């Protein structure tokens, strides 16, 4: 092992490589390097779930996207689209694989805080980029996910767009804010590269601390949210009387409703 030798030479030291002085410096430098390594490592605050899935192990630090919900135990690499078509009717889910739990990532930012305090002052930071440009960054409000999930979970499988479910989830709310604060303008018709990055953050009294990258992923996207519709093929249904109601005899501009029906 010649690294300590060259390190010593860099310090201006001169001696025979086989001398006792050399062995002494080997030992000293090895101890210093080991101490620095150990000090950089912090013990986990909570016990996260053991990572046993081969899929998880192969994708730690990665975000993958799917066009529909697929349970984690059924997910395969072939489910990850090489290209995704975004329309007004399409769904979009994402899975991100971590090597630790959120609480332990936050613990690295503030080792003196308890798990409860970390959960009340920090969460995930989500960034979405389009074609290499940061469009929207959001520090998710503390509180979701729950404490049990923050402490143990090392993988998340969540929707960004789910037209078949009206539940208000934090990930769907995030996508809605992304679209409102620049995403709608950035995702023009045509091809784009969508990138997501996830980091931990803590909002302390005097500053907001953002940790290292937890996971990231790219998605080649074909945006087609404004399809060309042949309005001559659209027909409105006949309006029939309903119990207790009659059909108006007023002249209405029914034609203005044709484009709306074409988008359904």
C-alpha positions in Angstrom: 0.0 0.0 0.0 1.8 3.1 -1.3 -0.8 5.7 -0.6 0.6 6.7 2.8 4.1 6.8 1.3 3.1 9.2 -1.5 1.1 11.2 1.0 4.2 11.6 3.2 6.3 12.6 0.2 3.6 15.2 -0.6 4.2 16.6 2.9 7.9 16.9 2.1 9.1 13.9 4.1 12.1 11.9 2.9 13.0 8.5 4.1 13.6 5.0 3.0 10.4 3.2 2.2 11.5 0.1 4.2 12.7 2.1 7.3 11.0 2.1 10.7 10.1 5.7 10.1 8.1 4.6 7.1 6.2 2.0 9.1 5.4 4.6 11.7 4.0 7.0 9.2 2.0 4.2 7.6 0.4 3.5 11.0 -0.3 7.2 11.9 -1.8 8.0 8.5 -3.9 4.8 8.6 -5.2 5.8 12.0 -6.0 9.3 10.9 -7.8 8.1 7.7 -9.8 5.5 9.7 -10.8 8.1 12.3 -12.0 10.5 9.6 -14.1 7.8 8.0 -15.7 6.7 11.3 -16.5 10.3 12.3 -18.2 10.9 8.9 -20.5 7.9 9.5 -23.4 8.5 11.9 -25.4 5.8 13.5 -29.1 5.6 12.4 -31.6 7.1 14.8 -34.4 4.6 14.0 -34.5 1.1 12.4 -35.6 1.2 8.8 -36.9 -1.8 7.0 -34.3 -4.3 5.8 -33.8 -4.1 2.0 -34.3 -7.6 0.7 -35.9 -7.2 -2.7 -33.5 -7.7 -5.7 -35.4 -4.9 -7.6 -34.9 -2.5 -4.7 -31.2 -3.4 -4.3 -30.6 -2.8 -8.0 -32.3 0.6 -8.1 -31.2 2.3 -4.9 -31.0 6.0 -5.5 -33.2 5.8 -8.5 -36.7 7.1 -9.4 -38.7 5.1 -12.0 -41.9 6.0 -13.7 -44.9 3.9 -14.8 -48.1 4.7 -16.7 -50.3 2.9 -14.2 -50.1 1.6 -10.6 -48.2 -1.6 -10.3 -47.6 -3.2 -6.8 -44.0 -3.2 -5.7 -43.8 -7.0 -5.6 -45.0 -7.2 -9.2 -42.8 -4.4 -10.6 -40.3 -5.4 -13.4 -37.7 -3.4 -15.4 -39.9 -3.9 -18.4 -42.6 -1.8 -16.7 -40.4 1.3 -16.9 -41.3 3.1 -20.2 -38.5 4.3 -22.4 -40.9 7.0 -23.6 -44.2 8.2 -22.1 -47.1 10.0 -23.8 -48.7 12.7 -21.7 -52.3 13.5 -22.6 -55.3 14.9 -20.7 -56.4 11.4 -19.9 -53.1 9.7 -19.0 -51.9 8.6 -15.6 -48.4 8.8 -14.2 -47.0 7.0 -11.2 -43.5 7.0 -9.7 -41.4 4.7 -7.5 -38.3 5.9 -5.6 -35.9 3.6 -4.0 -33.8 4.7 -1.0 -31.1 3.1 1.1 -32.5 4.4 4.3 -35.6 6.0 5.8 -36.5 9.6 5.7 -36.0 10.0 9.5 -32.5 8.8 9.2 -31.7 11.1 6.3 -33.0 14.0 8.4 -31.0 12.8 11.4 -27.8 13.4 9.4 -28.7 17.0 9.0 -29.4 17.5 12.8 -28.0 14.7 14.9 -29.2 16.2 18.2 -32.9 16.3 17.3 -35.3 13.5 18.2 -37.2 11.6 15.6 -40.4 13.4 16.6 -38.7 16.8 16.2 -37.2 15.8 12.9 -40.7 14.9 11.7 -42.1 18.2 12.7 -39.4 20.3 11.1 -38.4 18.4 7.9 -39.5 16.3 5.0 -38.7 15.6 1.4 -37.7 18.3 -1.0 -39.0 17.5 -4.5 -37.6 19.1 -7.6 -39.0 18.8 -11.1 -36.9 19.8 -14.2 -38.0 20.0 -17.8 -35.3 19.9 -20.5 -32.6 20.6 -17.9 -34.3 23.6 -16.4 -35.6 23.6 -12.8 -39.3 24.4 -13.0 -40.6 23.8 -9.5 -39.0 23.0 -6.2 -41.1 22.3 -3.1 -40.2 21.5 0.5 -43.1 19.2 1.4 -44.8 20.3 4.6 -44.1 18.2 7.7 -46.8 15.7 8.7 -47.1 13.4 5.7 -46.1 10.7 5.4 -46.9 9.4 8.9 -44.2 8.9 11.6 -44.3 5.2 11.2 -43.6 5.5 7.5 -41.0 8.2 7.9 -39.1 5.9 10.3 -39.2 2.7 8.4 -40.0 3.0 4.7 -37.2 2.9 2.2 -39.4 2.8 -1.0 -42.4 4.7 -2.1 -44.9 3.9 -4.8 -47.1 7.0 -5.5 -49.2 8.7 -8.1 -48.4 12.0 -9.7 -51.5 11.8 -11.9 -54.4 9.4 -11.2 -57.6 10.3 -13.1 -59.4 7.3 -11.7 -59.0 8.2 -8.0 -60.2 11.4 -6.4 -58.2 11.0 -3.2 -56.1 14.0 -2.4 -52.5 12.6 -1.9 -49.5 14.7 -1.2 -47.8 13.6 -4.4 -50.8 14.5 -6.5 -51.0 17.9 -4.9 -47.3 18.4 -5.6 -47.9 17.7 -9.3 -50.8 20.1 -9.3 -48.6 22.8 -7.9 -45.8 22.0 -10.4 -48.3 22.4 -13.3 -49.6 25.7 -11.8 -46.1 27.2 -11.2 -44.5 26.7 -14.6 -45.1 23.1 -15.6 -48.1 23.8 -17.7 -46.1 26.3 -19.7 -42.9 24.2 -19.9 -44.7 21.1 -21.1 -45.6 22.3 -24.6 -46.7 20.0 -27.3 -43.9 17.7 -28.4 -40.9 15.9 -26.9 -39.4 16.8 -23.5 -37.2 15.3 -20.8 -38.8 15.3 -17.3 -36.4 14.9 -14.4 -37.2 14.5 -10.7 -34.8 14.9 -7.8 -35.5 14.1 -4.1 -33.6 15.4 -1.1 -34.2 15.7 2.6 -34.6 19.1 4.2 -34.9 20.6 7.7 -36.3 24.0 8.5 -34.5 25.1 11.6 -34.9 28.4 13.5 -32.2 30.3 11.5 -31.9 28.3 8.3 -33.2 25.6 6.0 -30.7 22.8 5.6 -31.0 20.6 2.5 -29.3 17.2 2.4 -27.6 15.3 -0.4 -29.5 13.7 -3.2 -31.6 10.7 -2.2 -32.9 9.6 -5.5 -33.3 10.9 -9.1 -34.8 9.8 -12.4 -35.5 10.9 -15.9 -38.5 10.3 -18.2 -38.6 10.9 -21.9 -41.9 12.4 -22.6 -44.1 13.1 -25.6 -46.7 15.7 -24.7 -50.0 15.6 -26.6 -52.4 17.6 -24.4 -54.0 19.5 -27.3 -55.1 16.8 -29.8 -56.6 17.8 -33.1 -60.3 17.1 -33.1 -62.5 16.9 -36.2 -65.5 18.8 -34.8 -67.6 17.7 -37.8 -67.7 14.2 -36.3 -68.9 15.3 -32.9 -72.6 15.1 -32.2 -74.5 16.3 -29.1 -77.0 14.0 -27.4 -80.6 14.8 -27.5 -81.8 16.6 -24.3 -84.8 14.8 -22.9 -87.2 15.8 -20.1 -86.4 14.7 -16.6 -88.8 14.0 -13.8 -89.9 17.4 -12.5 -88.0 19.3 -15.2 -88.8 20.4 -18.8 -86.6 21.1 -21.7 -86.2 24.8 -22.3 -87.6 26.3 -25.4 -85.0 29.1 -25.5 -82.6 29.2 -28.4 -79.2 28.2 -27.2 -75.9 28.1 -29.0 -75.4 24.4 -28.8 -72.4 24.6 -31.1 -70.1 26.1 -28.4 -70.4 22.8 -26.5 -69.1 20.6 -29.3 -65.4 21.4 -28.6 -65.9 20.5 -25.0 -67.4 17.2 -25.8 -64.6 16.4 -28.2 -62.1 16.6 -25.4 -63.9 14.1 -23.3 
